[in-house]
Amino acid sequence: MYKRRQKRGKISIYMYDLAIIGGGPAAISAAINAKITDKNFIWLGQKSQKAARAELVKNYPGLPDISGEQLVWALENHAASLGITQKDMRVLGVYKTGDYFSLLTEGEDFEAAAVILCIGVSSIKCAEGEERLLGRGVSYCATCDGMLYRGKKIAIICHDKKFEHEAEYLFSIAGEVVFSPLYKDCKLAPERGEILIKTPTAFVGDDRLERVVYGDTERAVDGAFILKSSLSPSALVHGIEIDGGHIAVDRALRTNIAGIFAAGDCTGRPYQYAKAVGEGNVAFHSAIEYIAAIKK
Ligand SMILES: Cc1cc2nc3c(=O)[nH]c(=O)nc-3n(C[C@H](O)[C@H](O)[C@H](O)COP(=O)(O)OP(=O)(O)OC[C@H]3O[C@@H](n4cnc5c(N)ncnc54)[C@H](O)[C@@H]3O)c2cc1C
């Protein structure tokens, strides 16, 4: 299904026609459409925490009174029955490189001619200065950037237990750590540094990060690692147009960047399953039209 293009350091890079990013109903819908039309695609996404949470779904056509868990099971089972595999990966950046897009993850990198963003909406809002200082002291990826901070003082803001291995890796590298686990029952503690259970309100610095502000207190640091599942669309794709906190799209679910499409909650309200799966379908068809046009 795919072609290995080259190796960048230890990271393998693969080329696809289409990349689908996200793990919820919108992404599943796009992936099912890609599979049944035999497209060369890759699906990268972390499983949706939100989609299974509905106690009782009364508005999904054809499946009255189903729970969110059952609905997600049905969608995932449909994808699995077609032999579709989802790579459980967090995409950290989408960059235009010539006539295709490069997608960076923690382990492997991918290239695709078109991308569909099905990234949902995050309840974790960016703090002031976070996006401006991304790549200039602020990072979302311990394995990608950790070594830059060997022996230095860093802040680690960890939003989920599943990132504890990344936090431990950073503990082993950094000279001093300000560790903020923002979830319940964290048993980790850095050997060198402190635990500060506060949410950052601002990342401050002119050209580079200089300090992190946590409400009424602050710490001077060389770097800050924010370990969370969802990146904001503008942190993920530089230059993507946002409208009222959502990715701006037209009726064909095209974004302002040719070749990038978006579907589901990330394009705006209503936040509903039927909209998400419908948009996953529309975005897929628009992406395929785009790919056919650039291949001519
Ligand atoms: C409690 C609750 C009850 C609900 N009840 C209903 C209901 O009754 N009826 C109804 O229609 N809707 C309901 N919803 C809404 C419904 O769950 C959402 O509309 C639907 O899940 C949206 O699907 P999505 O694919 O757009 O986004 P999501 O389900 O949010 O999925 C987005 C996915 O993308 C992943 N992701 C994000 N960024 C990245 C990245 N950089 N790299 C890799 N993966 C990434 C996320 O981890 C997530 O898995 C409810 C939601 C909740 C929370």
The ligand as a MOL file (V3000), in Angstrom:
LIG
                    3D

  0  0  0     0  0            999 V3000
M  V30 BEGIN CTAB
M  V30 COUNTS 53 58 0 0 0
M  V30 BEGIN ATOM
M  V30 1 C -20.6830 13.3590 27.0210 0
M  V30 2 C -20.9400 13.5150 25.5430 0
M  V30 3 C -22.1840 13.1960 25.0230 0
M  V30 4 C -22.4270 13.3250 23.6650 0
M  V30 5 N -23.6590 12.9930 23.1990 0
M  V30 6 C -23.9210 13.0990 21.8740 0
M  V30 7 C -25.2110 12.7120 21.3630 0
M  V30 8 O -26.0990 12.2610 22.0920 0
M  V30 9 N -25.4140 12.8670 20.0230 0
M  V30 10 C -24.4700 13.3490 19.1590 0
M  V30 11 O -24.7250 13.4280 17.9640 0
M  V30 12 N -23.2350 13.7000 19.6300 0
M  V30 13 C -22.9400 13.5890 20.9460 0
M  V30 14 N -21.6970 13.9470 21.4260 0
M  V30 15 C -20.7270 14.5400 20.4850 0
M  V30 16 C -19.9050 13.5070 19.6930 0
M  V30 17 O -19.2190 12.6500 20.5910 0
M  V30 18 C -18.9010 14.2620 18.8130 0
M  V30 19 O -19.6140 15.1550 17.9720 0
M  V30 20 C -18.0870 13.3230 17.9420 0
M  V30 21 O -17.3080 12.4490 18.7240 0
M  V30 22 C -17.1820 14.1490 17.0220 0
M  V30 23 O -16.3640 13.3020 16.2800 0
M  V30 24 P -14.9640 13.8370 15.6860 0
M  V30 25 O -14.3970 12.6880 14.9340 0
M  V30 26 O -15.1990 15.1120 14.9660 0
M  V30 27 O -14.0920 14.2300 16.9430 0
M  V30 28 P -13.6330 13.3850 18.2100 0
M  V30 29 O -14.5800 12.2830 18.5340 0
M  V30 30 O -13.3570 14.3990 19.2660 0
M  V30 31 O -12.2870 12.7100 17.7420 0
M  V30 32 C -11.1420 13.4740 17.4530 0
M  V30 33 C -9.9480 12.5620 17.5660 0
M  V30 34 O -8.7720 13.1180 17.0130 0
M  V30 35 C -7.6800 12.8000 17.8380 0
M  V30 36 N -6.6430 13.7860 17.6110 0
M  V30 37 C -6.6990 15.1180 17.8450 0
M  V30 38 N -5.5410 15.6970 17.5100 0
M  V30 39 C -4.7480 14.7210 17.0440 0
M  V30 40 C -3.4130 14.6970 16.5620 0
M  V30 41 N -2.6870 15.8120 16.4930 0
M  V30 42 N -2.8710 13.5220 16.1860 0
M  V30 43 C -3.6160 12.3650 16.2560 0
M  V30 44 N -4.8770 12.3160 16.7170 0
M  V30 45 C -5.4380 13.4900 17.1050 0
M  V30 46 C -8.2540 12.8500 19.2390 0
M  V30 47 O -7.4370 12.1400 20.1500 0
M  V30 48 C -9.5800 12.1860 18.9970 0
M  V30 49 O -9.4370 10.7880 19.0090 0
M  V30 50 C -21.4210 13.8160 22.7820 0
M  V30 51 C -20.1660 14.1170 23.3040 0
M  V30 52 C -19.9180 13.9850 24.6670 0
M  V30 53 C -18.5550 14.3470 25.2070 0
M  V30 END ATOM
M  V30 BEGIN BOND
M  V30 1 1 1 2
M  V30 2 1 2 3
M  V30 3 2 2 52
M  V30 4 2 3 4
M  V30 5 1 4 5
M  V30 6 1 4 50
M  V30 7 2 5 6
M  V30 8 1 6 7
M  V30 9 1 6 13
M  V30 10 2 7 8
M  V30 11 1 7 9
M  V30 12 1 9 10
M  V30 13 2 10 11
M  V30 14 1 10 12
M  V30 15 2 12 13
M  V30 16 1 13 14
M  V30 17 1 14 15
M  V30 18 1 14 50
M  V30 19 1 15 16
M  V30 20 1 16 17
M  V30 21 1 16 18
M  V30 22 1 18 19
M  V30 23 1 18 20
M  V30 24 1 20 21
M  V30 25 1 20 22
M  V30 26 1 22 23
M  V30 27 1 23 24
M  V30 28 2 24 25
M  V30 29 1 24 26
M  V30 30 1 24 27
M  V30 31 1 27 28
M  V30 32 2 28 29
M  V30 33 1 28 30
M  V30 34 1 28 31
M  V30 35 1 31 32
M  V30 36 1 32 33
M  V30 37 1 33 34
M  V30 38 1 33 48
M  V30 39 1 34 35
M  V30 40 1 35 36
M  V30 41 1 35 46
M  V30 42 1 36 37
M  V30 43 1 36 45
M  V30 44 2 37 38
M  V30 45 1 38 39
M  V30 46 1 39 40
M  V30 47 2 39 45
M  V30 48 1 40 41
M  V30 49 2 40 42
M  V30 50 1 42 43
M  V30 51 2 43 44
M  V30 52 1 44 45
M  V30 53 1 46 47
M  V30 54 1 46 48
M  V30 55 1 48 49
M  V30 56 2 50 51
M  V30 57 1 51 52
M  V30 58 1 52 53
M  V30 END BOND
M  V30 END CTAB
M  END
